[in-house]
């Protein structure tokens, strides 16, 4: 994946997350600056999703730990075995929001 392709993919990921959160009605504050999206929840938790162009990875920082995801075919897979990006983000966001959230690059929100 070239850097422009990565930046495009990263933008789709971050925009999808923002769109899903906007539509789901969960009380989650989001702030985006370039390839960094910060989510803040009522319980005080923060999740930071960061596109790291030099290594072509999407990094996630949360209370539960730090995760690095690489694009593999049509999915973002954790480099240390924590699974798929959107499954992890959905689980983390649901835990902190107090409701079930389903996040994806397409911006789907709830099942």
Secondary structure, DSSP 8 states (H G I E B T S, - for coil): --HHHHHHHHHHHHHHHHHHHHHH---EEEEEETTEEEEEETTS-EEEEEEEGGGTEEEEEETTEEEEEEEETTEEEETTS--BHHHHHHHHHHHHHTS-----TT-----
